[in-house]
Amino acid sequence: MFEGTTKTFTSPGGSGKPMLRHFCPECGSSIAQEPGTSPGIVVLNVGTLDDAKSITPAREIFCDDALPWVQMIGDMPRFPKRSV
C-alpha cells in the first residue's frame, strides 16, 4: 500500500498500447506502471518498497535489453520482452 496522491501520465508502451505511469507529485519518483496489454496488472517499482527483501521475483523480463555485465541468477522464467 502506498499513501498520498500520485500523478499519472500516459505514454505508448513497447507494444504501442498505452502505459499508465504513476509517480510522486513532490519528487517525481516513478512508483508504478499499468501496461495497456495487461488490464488489471500493476507493475510496482521495487525501489519504492520499504522492505524489498520481502519480495521474491517470479520472472525476469526485458532480458534482451540487459546490459552485458548483468548476471542472471537463479532458475526462474526469463523473457526477452514483457510477458505477464
N, C-alpha and C positions, 0 to 999 in steps of 0.2 A: 504494500500500500504506500502511496506517496501522498504527501499533504500539500495543500496550496493549489493555486491555479496554474495551469500550464498554458502556453501559447501553442498554436498549431499552424503549420502551413502545409500545403500540398504541392508535391512536385512529381514528375514522372519517375517511376522506379525503373529498374533494369529491364523489366518486361514491357515497359511503355505504359503500363497501367498506373493509376495514381498511387502515391505513397504518402500517407499522413505522417508528418514528423512532429513530435511533441517535444517542446523544450522549455526550460526555465525562463520566465519573462524577466527575471532580475539579472542573471549572469549569462544566459544564452546556452547553458549546457544542454546537450541533447539527452533526452530521457528515454524515449521510446519511439517506435515506428509501427505503423499498421499498413502492411502491404495489401494493395488492391487485389492481388492474386489469391489472397487467403483471408476472406472475410472472417472475423472473429478471432484472428490471431494477432497478438500484440507482442512485439519483439522488444524486450527491455534491455537497455544498455547495462551490462554487468558492472561497469564503473560507477553506476548511480546507486548501487545497493550498499546498505550499511554493513552487511556481512556476506560478501561474495563467496566465502568459503562454504556457506550453507547450500550453495547451488551445485548440482552435478550436471555437466554438459551431457547432452543426449546425441548430438551430431555436430559435425564441423561443416560449415558452408563456405562458399566462395574460395574453395581450395585452389582453383585455377589462378586466383589473384594473390595467392600467398607470396610473401617476399621470400627470396632464396634462403634466408637464414632461419625461417620458421620451421620448427621441427614438429612433425605430427606425433602425438603421444597417445598411448592407449589404443584400445580396439573399439572404435565406435564408427558408425556410418559416416562416410565423407562424401561430399557432393561438390562438383565443380562450380555450381551456382546455387542460388537459394532453392531449397526443396523442402517443403514443410510436410 
